[in-house]
Amino acid sequence: MPFTWEGRNGDSRMTAGGLHYPIWFTNLIHHGTLYTLAYKWPGLNEHPCSAIPGFSLEDLNRGFENARFVGRETLRRTPRRHVNHWRVGVVFPQLPPGNHPRLPLALGDIYVDENDRGTFWQVLQFGVQNLYDPEPDEWLVMDTFEHRPGTVALPARCEPPR
């Protein structure tokens, strides 16, 4: 199914699926607020736009600062992609290493082009942010990647923050 990720001036819009697919949702970072809007999802009758204020592109990038390098890999598709595999995770509570109970909230495996760190070819994310998915995971696989500003606008269903 189609997947796009567009960004401009610190705002970001990720859209998966569409009207003619089983799912259709968008996640936005717009003026420092994270929005999620599920237009279509199996078994979902409500389609609210949820907003989490105080979350910016800088916050997202800070989350990636502690990513761990997993290794170099080759994605065996056509064409083959040579990537660096990174893993990032969020647990609660954040405590130093040791025998402490922790709850995993999110995990992401990001496969970045080995010659262009601004291009990612594959992502696996798992966590509580995927509330509608019974498996709480998402695979994103890119066929193409363009480096140009996109259009990021708040959907009519989402109210701007007050």
N, C-alpha and C positions, 0 to 999 in steps of 0.2 A: 504494500500500500504506500502511497506517497507520504513523504516526510520532508518538511522544509524548516529551516532555521534562519531567520533573518534578524539583522541587528542594525541599529543606527543611533548614534549619539547616546550610548549607554542603555538604550531600551533594546529588548530582545523579544522575539516571538517565535515559538516552536509550535508547529502544527502537524498533526498526524492524522491520516485517514481523510475522509471527506464524505460528502453526501451519498455517494454510491459505494461506500465501504461499510463494514460492520461497525467500525468505530470512527469517531471524529472528535478530536479535542484540540485545544490550544492552551499553551502555557505562555504567559507574558510577564516580562518585567517592564513595567511602564511607570515612569516617574517615581521610582523607589518603592513600588508595590508589586508583589508577586500575585498574579491572577491565574486561576485555572478555570477553564470553561469547557465542559463536556457537552457538545451538541448532540452526540449520539453514542450510546454504549449499550450493549446487550443487557437487558433486565433493568435498565435505569429509566425511571419515569420522570424524575426531577432533573432539571438541567440548570442548577444555579451557577452563578459566577462567584467563586470563592476568592477572597482577597486577603493577603497577608501583608499588612503595611510594614514598612521598615526593612525591605529586602531589595537590594540593588544589584547591578551587574558587578560592582566592586565586592559585595558580600559573596556572590557566587565565585568570583575569582579567588577571594581569600580562602574559600573552602577547598579550592584546588591546590593551594600552596603546600599542603601537607600530603599531597598525593605521593604514593610509593611507586618506584619504578619496578615493574614486574620483569621486563625483559624485551628483547627484540623478537619479533614474530613476522611470519608471512601469512597474510590472509589469503587463503586459497580459493579465490574467485577469479573471474575474468573481468578485468586484468588482475593479476596478482598484485597485492599491495604489501610493501615492506613498511612495517610500523613499529613504533615503540609503544608498549603496553603499560598503562598507568592504572593504579587503583586508588580510589579515594573512598573513605568511609566516615560515617557520622554515628557515634554511639552516645548514649546517655546513661549515667552522668559521665562527663569527661574527667577521668581520673588518671593519675600516673600508672605506669605498668605495675602489675601486681595482681594478687588474688582478690579482685573486686567484682561484684556482679555488675554487668553492664547490659543494656538493651540496645541492639543494633537498630538504628532508625533508617539508614540508607547506605547503599554501597554502589559504587560505580566503577566499571572497567571501561577505560577510554583508550582507543587504539588510534594513535596520532601518527601521521605520515612521518617517516624517519628523516626526510629532507625538508619538511615544512611543518613546523610545530603549530602553525595556525590552521592546519587542516586535520580533521579527524574523520576516519573512514568507518568506524564502528563504535557503538556504545552499548553496554549492558548496564541498566540501572535497576536496582532492587530497593524497595523500601516502602515506608508508610505513605510516601507521596502518591503512590498508585492505589488510592483507596478503592477504586471501582474494579480493579483487576483481582480476581480470586487468587492468582499466583504471585501478586505484587512485583512483577518484573516487566521490563520493556527492553526489546532489542531494537536498535536503530542501525541500519546499514545504508551507507551512502553509495550511490552509483556515480554521482558527480558532486563537485564542490566548487562554488564560485566565490571569489573574494570581491564583493561589491556591496555597498550599502543596500539594505532592503527597506521595505515599508513596514513600520511598526505603528499600529493604531489600536486604540482600545475599542473592543467590540461594543455595539450598542447595548448589549445585555449587561455589561459591566459598568457599574457606576464609578466615577473617579473618586479617589480618596477625599475625605472631608477634612 
